[in-house]
Amino acid sequence: MGDYTEKREWQPVEEREKCLVEKLRGITKHAYEKAPAMKKRFDEAGFHPSQIKSIEDIEKIPIITRDEYIKMQRENPPFGGFLTVPYETLKRIYVHPGPQYETLADADIKHAQKVLWKVGAKRGDIVINAVAYHFVPAGLLVDDILTSMGITVVPTGFGNTDLQVQIMYDLKATLFAGFPLFFMSVIKRAEELGYNFKRDFHIKRALALGSSPVRRSLEEDYGIDTREIYAYLPVGIPACECEEKSGMHIEEDFIVEIVDPATGKQVPCGEVGELVVTTTFNDILPRIRFGSGDLSSLTDEPCPCGRTSYRIPKILGRVGEAVKVRGMFVHPMEVEDVVSGIAGISRFRIAITHEDMKDIIMVKLELEKEDLDKDAITESFMKDFQNRCRVRVNKVEFVPKGTIPQDAKKLEDLRKEIIL
């Protein structure tokens, strides 16, 4: 899609970390001197910017959770003491319901531009921006970035599929920005109205906000090249996919950690935990160790594209949805990935119990047909589950079709005490 590249993306890991240490030291010093809330948090944690000697020293800085950030804004509106300039000097203030306030520096826009160039946005595009605008900052944020790149934006927002179809057709839109599932619903509606989407429409690329099971269909059935980006206010866009689509590369001026939500300590590559993000370039609203509440992992395995950065394989969900079993976080979305790779399974339900001082994983599976090879399915499920979630299933039970309600909780913790 995009042809934007930067030499730093191929630099050795050691050189990147050396550069990030200098930037981290600089942004923490600036935040300490200019942002009252940061200084207070640093002092309470016994941290001073002069303590930053290596990238590992970032763990000396306290993590700011989303709940803490919102609470501090409410106690000291509008920006909770994190802003380093008078807010009347800002170009734009984005508002979440709550309300919660955010802003972007010119440096944020510049970094976001690089991401969108890389994933395929370009001058001459006509972009359907199907991200919500009203009292949700995401739509306006994407709009601001795209228009700053000289790209034509059609702010359709979310919903009204009939109108979306007409607008895409009339304007010969070339790129879609939004959630893959909604894009698919627009395509299906176009087909219901008698269009052949591949023939009658010009959209061949999509900026995907979040992963989705329909993404493969968008690419294989409709020839639409999709790229996933990870966008999280207040930190911007810290990661995006390359042409290999083997995970989202961490952008050069971000520091992304995976931490155990219970302890706040970093976990090794490959283990699931909460994404914690630091920007090293925004001197207006410094974001240092902001907890996203999103569950994921990092991989340092080489990417075929040649870039040397860590990658985020995918976002697995929210912290509160995961269950920690034998020291590892298991999330319903991980199990859905396992199930989707095994033909014949229609629904599943997992219960975590505790017997004889051990965590027990009990799985119930519904099959599409009763005459399927249950032994083969059991073997595949247990093997794939262990490879994906890094813990072993104790028992698989097959139940009659219709036993598991459609809205049933897919992962249930039945232990009397949560074993961490």
N, C-alpha and C positions, 0 to 999 in steps of 0.2 A: 504494500500500500504506500506508505510514506518512504521518502528517501532522505529524511533528515538524519544525520549522524554527527557524532561528536567524538573527537579523539579520546577524551577521557573515559569513554565507555569501554575501551579496550585496554586501559592501563592496568598494570599489576595491582592486585588487591592491597599490597603493602603501601604502594604509592597513594592509592585512594584513601586509605585509612590515615596516613600521615597528613594529607590535605584536610580531611574531615576533622582531625584533632585540632588543627589550627583554627578552623572555622567554628568548631564547638567552643573552644576557649574564648573566641571573640564574641560570639553571640551570648554566651552566659555572662560575660563581663558587661556587655551592653545592657542585658536584661537586669542584671543586679543593680546597675547604676540608674536606669531609667524607668523600670517597671516596678512600682511599689509592691505589688502582689508577689512578684518573683523574688524580690529581696527578702520579703518576710518569710516565704517558704524556704528559701536557701538557708537563711539564718536559723530557722527552727530545726532544719535537718543537719545543722553543723557543716554546711557546705559553702565553699568559696570558690569562685572561678579559677583561682590560682592552683587549685587541686587537680585540674585537668592536665594530666601528663600523657595519657594514652587513651585510646578509644574505650578501653574497659572502665575508665573512671566515670563514664556516663552513669553507671549504676549508683554513684554517690548522690546523684540528683534525684529528688523525690518525683515520683510519677504523679501527674495530675489526671484524675479520672474525670469522665464526662460529668458525673453528678457533682463533683467538687467544683468544676468549672462553672456549671450553671448556678450552684449555690453562691459562689463568690460574686457572680454577676448580679444576682438578686440582692445580695447584701450591700454591694457597692456598684450600682448601675452607672453607666451602661456596660462597661467592659471589665468590671471586677478588679481594676488596678493593674491589668496586664498591658494596657496601651501605653506607648512611650511618647505619644504626641497628643495635643488637644484634639478631641474627636471632631470638632467643627472644621478641621483641616482635611478630613478624609474625603476621597472622591465618592465613595459609596459605602453605605452601611447595609449589610444583609441581615435580614430578620428571620429567625426561626419562631414558631409558636412558643409561647412561654411568658414573655418574649426572651429570646436569646440573641445576642448581637455578635456579628462577625464583620471583618473587613479584610480586604486584600491590599497588599502593597504592590507597587509596580514590579517588584522582583517576583512576587507570586504569579502575576500575569505572564511575565517573561518565561518562567519555568513551565507554566501550564501550556504556553504556546509551543514550546519545544516538544512536549508530550504529544500534543495533538498533531503537530507536523509529522512526528514519528509514526503515529498510527494511521496516517493517511489523509488528514484534512489538508486542503490546499486552496489557494486563490482560484476562483472560478467555480468553486463548489456552491451549490444551493442546498443548504442544510435544513432538514426538518428537525427542529429542536423540540422533541416530545417529552421534555422533562418539565415537571410542574413549576409554575412561576409564582402563584399566589401564596404569600406567606411561607414559602419554602425557597431557600436561597439557591438551590441547585440549578434551576432553569435559568435564572438571571446570571448566575456565575458562568455557566457554559456559554450563554449568549455573549457576555462581556469578552470572554477569551476569544471566541470565534470572530466576533466583529473586529477585535483588535488585530486580528491576522488578515483583515481585508476580505473576509469571507461573508457571503450573503446568508443571513439567518432568517428562517421563517419560524416565529415563536408560536407554535401550535399548542404547546403544553400537552397535558395528558388527557385522554378521553376523546369522545365523539369520533368514532372510527369512520363513519360515513364522510364526514368533513375532511378528515385526514386523508382519505383516499382521493377525494376530489382535488385537494391542494397539491398532493404529491404529483398527481397526473397533470394538472394545469400548469404547474411551475417547472415540470421536468426536473424535480429534485434529484440530486446525485448522491446525497449522504444522509443517513438517519442517525440521530443522537438520542439515546434513551434506553429503556429496558427491553431486552430481547423478546420477552413474553408479550409485551404490548405491541411491538413491531410485528410479531407473528399474527396477532389478532387483527391488525390492520390489513396485512396481506390476505388473510383468510376472508375478510370482509370484501376486499377487492375482487376476489375470485367469486364470491357469492353474487356480486354485482355484475358479473360477466366478463371481467378483465382477465387477461393472461398476464400475471405479474412480471414474469421474466421478459415477455415481449413488449408489453405496453408501458412499462415504467423504466426509469433511468437509474434508480438506486442500485448501486453495486457494492457499496461499502456501508458499514455501520460501526459507530462507536458504542460499545456495549458497556453499560453501567451495571456491573455485576454479572456473574455467571448464570447460565440458564440451560435447562435440558433441551430447549428448542434451538439452541445455537447451531448444533450440528445440522438440523434441518434447514436453517437459513442458508448455510453454506452449501450443503450438498443438493438440496432440492431447488433452491432459488438462485444459486451462484452469487451470494452476497458475502463478501469478505468481511468478517467481523474481527474486531480487536477489543479485548477487555482492558479497561482502565480502572484503577483503584482511586476513587476520589473521596476525600473525607475532610469536611470542614470541621475544625478550623485550620487544618494544615495544608489543604490544596490537593494536588495530584502527585502522590509520592511514587507511583509505580504504574507501568503499562506493559502490555505484551509486545514482543517483537514479531517478526514475520514467521518465526518457528512456532509460536503459540504454545510454548512449553512452560508457561508461568509468566508472571509480571515482574519485569526487571525493576529493581529499586533505582530511582533517579539519583544522579550523582551528588546532589547537594542535600539529600535527606539521609537521616540515620533511622533505620527501622529495626526494632528489636521484637523478639517474641518472649513474653514473660509469663510465668505461672501466675494466673489471676489471684491465687490464694496468698502467695508470698511476695509477688513483685520481682522475683529473681528471674534472670534470663534462663531460658532452656536451650538445650543443644539444637543444632540444625536437624530438621525432620520432625521434631516434637511439636505438638499443638499447644498453643497458648494465645494470649492476647497480643494484638499488634499495638506497639507503642511507637509513636512517630515523633521525630525531632526535625525541624527545619533549621538550617544553618544560615539563612540569608535574609529573613524578614526582620528588619530592625524596628518596624512600627508596632507589630503585635507578635513578639517572640513566642514561638511554640516549642517548648523544650520538654520532652518526655510526656507527650499528651497520649493518654490511654484512649484508644479508639472504641473499645468494647467489642471489636470484631475478633473472631477466632480464626487463626490461620497458622502457618508454619513458614519456615524459610528453607531454601535449598541452596547449597553451594556447588551442586553438580554442574559441570561445564555445559553451557548452552551451545547448540550447534551454530548459532549466529556469531559466536566468538566474543560476545560481550562478557565481561568478567564480574559483573555485579551479582549480588545475591538476588534470588527470585522468590516471589510469593506464588506458590502453586495455585491457590484459589482461596477465596473467602469461604469459610465453613459455616458461618452463622454468628450469633451473638454469644457473649460469654455466659449469660444465664441459661442458655439452652443446652450447654454441654454438661456431661457427667464425667467425673474423674473416677477411673477404674484402674486399680493396681498402678497408680502413679501416672496414668496416661489419660488425656481428655478424649472422650468419644462424643462425637456430635452426630445428630440425625442425618445431616447432609452427607457425611462420610459413608454412613450405612446405605443411604439412597444410591450413592455411586456404586457401591458393591452390588446392590440388588439390580441396578440398571444394566449391569454387565452379565447377568445370568438370566438366560431365557426361561420364561415360565412362571416367575414369581410375580404375583399381582400386588400383595400387601405384606407388610411385616410389622412386628411389634417386639420390642426388646425390654426385658425387665432385669434390673440389677438388684441382686439380693446379697446377703452376707451370711455365710454359714461356716461354722468351725474356723472363725478368724480369717476367712477367705472371701474375696469378692467373687460372686457367681454371675455369669452372663447367660441368661435364658432367652432364646429366640423362638418366636412363633412366626411361621410362614404360611401364607395362603398361596395356592397355586392356581394358575389359570385353568388347568385341566387336571383331573385326578390320575390320569394314566401316565403322568410324567415320571421319569426315573428319580425317585426321591433320594436314593443313595448318592447318585452323581451330583444332584443339586446340593445336598448336605456337604459333600466333600468340597465342592467349588466354593460354597458360601463360607465355610470355616476357613479355608485357605485364603480367600480374597479378603475376608474380614481381618484376619491376623496381619496380612501384608499391609492393609490400608490403615487399620487402627492401632496396630502393634500390641494388641492384647488378644488372648485366645477365648473363643466361645466355648462354654461348657456343655450346652445342650441345644439342639435344634428340634423343634416340634412342629409338625405339619397339622394345620387345623382346617376344617371344612370351609369352603368358599362362603363368604358373608359373615364369618365369625368376627373378624376384626372390623369395627366400624370405620367408615371412611375418615371421620374426624378424630379418630383415636390418637392419643399421645404415642408417638413412635418410639420414644426412649424414656423409660420410667425408672426412677431410682426408688426402690422399695426398702433400702437399708434404713434401719432405725437411726443410725448415725452416719453422716457422710464421712467416709474414710479418705483422708487426704494423704 
